[in-house]
Amino acid sequence: MGTRLSVKNIAFSYTRRMEDAVFRDVGVSVQSGEVFCLLGPNGTGKSTLLKCLMNILRPQQGIIELDGKDISALGASRIAKKVAYVPQTQVSAFPFSIREIVVMGRAPHLSLLASPSAKDFEIASKAMEGVGVSHLADRSCNSVSGGEWQLTLIARALAQEPEILLLDEPTSHLDIANQMKILQVVKNLADKGLTILMASHFPDHALLVSTVVAILNQGWLAYQVADEEAITEKNLRETYGVNVKILYVGDGVDRKVCLFPSLQNTQSSLPATGG
């Protein structure tokens, strides 16, 4: 397997002052065909890191390479033909149809002012079919459920025909059924050979779909290893500050699960804070 994305010692600060850095000295290597899951608490910089990988944000130091080439030297269209990004939250101010939203993913392949061709609409249709939203094609994007909208955004990303897919908290704000739909789509795409980097704060989701896990916490990246080596009780306690248990469950579940303590035990399991 070759390295598709390589992050070398990057640091980012919204104020551009390194003492305010969201993260520093971060190094990541994403190999072809991997499902790389980036875990970490809310607000720890996962979304910021993904935006750096898309060249939406520029790190103050370090290098990000796409297939061995510095992304800062690549144009947005060139990046978008290889890498697709599904943000954590996005709304549409206009009532476009689901088909229109998905065909917008063809933009990197169109010249300036060009309209989508029949081939572009065919690619968009296949993307909708691939994630199970074909029946919504003529619906207004403002009338679908949260889960249907998230699947639509994934379909739009797939219409780019990317080789790498970046997903930022793709199951946030969704009920359990829609979470499972999204994770099944991620697994299906991975099975077809797509390289995926997914940010999440749910260790269970990493256990379900990932092959490699890294944990971003308090500005530093750790444990870039196979999922079962990274998702341990010790590592999760250090990351989230809760005494979780990792147990194997059979009887139709047939996997490891991450369990949190009962509420009466939660307070005693949290780290002490200064006062």
C-alpha positions in Angstrom: 0.0 0.0 0.0 1.2 3.5 -0.9 0.9 6.6 1.2 -1.9 8.8 0.0 -1.9 11.6 2.6 1.2 12.5 4.6 1.2 15.1 7.4 4.6 16.1 8.7 4.9 18.1 12.0 2.1 20.6 11.3 0.8 23.2 13.7 -2.2 25.5 13.4 -3.4 28.5 15.2 -6.4 30.7 14.3 -4.6 33.7 15.8 -1.4 32.7 14.0 0.4 32.8 17.4 1.9 29.5 18.2 1.1 29.9 21.9 -2.6 29.7 20.9 -2.0 26.6 18.7 -5.0 24.3 18.3 -2.5 21.5 17.7 1.2 21.2 17.1 3.7 18.7 15.8 1.0 16.6 14.3 2.1 13.8 12.0 -0.3 11.5 10.1 0.2 8.9 7.4 -2.9 7.6 5.6 -2.3 4.6 3.4 -4.2 3.5 0.3 -7.3 1.5 1.2 -7.3 2.4 4.9 -10.2 3.5 7.0 -8.4 5.9 9.2 -10.4 7.1 12.2 -9.4 10.3 14.1 -10.8 10.2 17.6 -10.8 12.9 20.2 -13.1 15.0 22.4 -15.2 17.8 21.1 -13.2 21.0 20.4 -9.9 19.2 20.2 -9.1 20.2 16.6 -10.3 17.3 14.5 -12.3 19.5 12.1 -9.5 22.0 11.9 -7.1 19.2 10.9 -9.4 18.0 8.2 -9.7 21.5 6.8 -5.9 21.7 6.7 -5.8 18.4 4.8 -8.1 20.0 2.2 -6.0 23.2 2.0 -9.0 25.2 3.3 -6.8 26.3 6.2 -3.1 26.7 6.0 -1.0 25.4 8.9 1.7 27.8 10.4 4.3 25.1 10.1 4.9 21.6 8.7 4.0 20.0 5.4 1.0 18.2 4.0 1.5 16.0 1.0 -1.0 14.4 -1.3 0.5 11.5 -3.2 3.9 12.9 -2.4 3.2 16.5 -3.5 2.9 19.5 -1.2 -0.8 20.5 -1.3 0.1 24.2 -0.9 1.4 24.0 -4.4 -1.8 22.3 -5.8 -4.8 24.2 -7.0 -8.2 23.6 -5.3 -9.6 21.9 -8.4 -6.7 19.5 -8.6 -7.1 18.6 -4.9 -10.9 18.2 -5.3 -10.4 15.7 -8.1 -8.6 13.4 -5.7 -10.0 14.3 -2.3 -13.6 14.9 -1.3 -14.6 16.5 2.0 -17.9 16.1 3.9 -18.2 18.8 6.6 -19.7 18.2 10.0 -22.6 20.7 9.4 -23.8 22.4 6.3 -27.1 23.8 5.3 -28.5 25.1 2.0 -30.0 28.5 1.8 -31.9 27.5 -1.3 -34.4 24.7 -1.9 -32.3 22.8 -4.4 -33.4 19.3 -5.2 -31.3 16.4 -3.9 -30.3 15.7 -7.5 -29.1 19.2 -7.9 -27.1 19.1 -4.7 -25.4 15.9 -5.7 -24.5 17.0 -9.2 -22.7 20.0 -7.6 -20.0 17.5 -6.8 -19.1 17.5 -10.4 -17.8 21.1 -10.2 -14.1 20.2 -10.1 -14.5 18.4 -13.5 -16.3 21.3 -15.2 -14.7 24.3 -16.9 -15.7 27.8 -15.7 -19.4 28.6 -16.5 -20.0 25.1 -18.0 -23.2 23.3 -17.2 -23.3 19.6 -16.1 -23.6 17.2 -19.0 -25.6 14.0 -19.3 -22.6 12.1 -18.2 -22.3 14.3 -15.1 -25.9 13.6 -14.2 -25.3 9.9 -14.8 -22.4 9.9 -12.3 -24.5 11.8 -9.8 -27.3 9.2 -10.2 -24.8 6.4 -9.5 -23.6 8.3 -6.4 -27.2 8.6 -5.1 -27.8 5.0 -5.8 -24.7 4.0 -4.0 -25.8 5.6 -0.7 -29.5 4.8 -1.0 -31.0 8.3 -1.7 -32.1 7.8 -5.4 -35.8 7.9 -4.3 -35.2 11.4 -2.9 -33.8 12.8 -6.2 -36.6 15.3 -6.8 -37.2 16.2 -3.2 -36.2 19.6 -1.9 -33.0 19.4 0.2 -34.8 21.4 2.9 -37.5 18.8 3.3 -35.4 15.7 4.0 -34.3 14.3 7.4 -31.0 14.7 9.0 -29.8 11.3 8.1 -31.0 11.7 4.5 -29.2 15.0 4.2 -26.0 13.5 5.5 -26.2 10.7 3.0 -26.9 13.4 0.3 -23.7 15.2 1.3 -21.8 11.9 1.0 -23.3 11.3 -2.4 -22.2 14.8 -3.5 -18.7 14.0 -2.4 -18.7 10.7 -4.3 -19.9 12.5 -7.4 -16.4 14.1 -7.4 -15.1 10.5 -8.1 -12.5 11.0 -5.4 -9.8 8.5 -4.4 -9.8 9.8 -0.8 -12.9 10.7 1.3 -12.7 12.9 4.4 -15.6 12.7 6.7 -16.0 15.1 9.6 -18.2 13.6 12.4 -20.6 12.0 9.8 -22.9 10.6 12.5 -23.3 13.7 14.6 -26.8 14.7 15.6 -28.3 11.5 14.1 -30.4 8.9 15.8 -29.1 5.4 16.1 -30.7 4.0 13.0 -29.2 6.8 10.8 -25.9 6.4 12.5 -25.9 2.7 11.4 -26.9 3.7 7.9 -23.9 6.1 7.6 -21.5 3.6 9.1 -22.7 0.9 6.7 -22.1 3.3 3.8 -18.6 4.0 5.1 -17.9 0.2 5.3 -19.3 -0.4 1.8 -17.1 2.3 0.3 -14.1 1.0 2.1 -14.8 -2.5 0.8 -14.7 -1.1 -2.7 -11.2 0.3 -2.1 -11.9 4.0 -1.3 -9.4 5.5 1.2 -11.3 7.1 4.0 -10.3 9.4 6.9 -13.1 9.8 9.4 -13.1 12.2 12.4 -15.3 11.0 15.3 -15.7 11.3 19.0 -17.4 7.8 19.2 -14.9 5.0 20.0 -17.6 2.5 19.1 -17.8 3.8 15.6 -14.1 3.4 15.2 -14.3 -0.2 16.4 -17.0 -0.9 13.8 -15.4 0.5 10.6 -11.8 1.6 11.1 -8.5 -0.2 10.3 -6.2 2.4 11.9 -7.0 4.9 14.7 -5.2 8.0 16.0 -6.3 10.1 19.0 -6.1 13.9 19.0 -6.2 15.4 22.4 -5.1 18.6 24.0 -3.2 19.6 20.9 -1.2 16.4 20.4 -1.7 13.3 18.3 -1.1 9.8 19.7 -1.6 6.1 19.1 -1.6 5.9 15.3 -2.0 2.2 15.3 -4.5 -0.6 14.5 -7.9 0.2 16.1 -7.8 -2.5 18.8 -4.4 -1.2 20.0 -5.5 2.4 20.2 -9.0 1.9 21.7 -8.1 0.6 25.1 -9.6 1.4 28.5 -6.4 3.3 29.5 -6.2 5.4 26.3 -9.9 6.3 26.4 -9.7 7.3 30.1 -6.7 9.6 29.3 -8.6 11.0 26.3 -12.2 11.5 27.7 -11.6 11.4 31.5 -14.1 8.6 32.1 -13.6 5.0 33.3 -14.9 3.2 30.2 -14.9 -0.6 29.8 -14.1 -2.4 26.5 -16.0 -5.7 26.4 -16.7 -8.3 23.8 -20.5 -9.0 23.3 -21.8 -12.0 21.4 -25.5 -12.9 20.9 -26.0 -11.2 17.6 -23.6 -8.3 18.4 -20.4 -10.2 17.8 -17.9 -7.4 18.5 -16.1 -5.3 21.1 -18.1 -2.4 22.5 -17.2 0.6 24.6 -19.3 0.9 27.8 -19.5 3.9 30.1 -20.1 3.6 33.8 -23.5 4.0 35.4 -24.4 7.6 36.5 -23.9 6.9 40.2 -20.3 5.9 39.4 -19.6 8.6 36.8 -18.7 11.4 39.2 -16.2 9.3 41.1 -14.6 8.2 37.8 -13.9 11.7 36.5 -10.5 13.2 37.1 -10.2 15.6 40.0 -10.1 19.2 39.1 -8.2 22.0 40.9 -10.2 24.5 42.9 
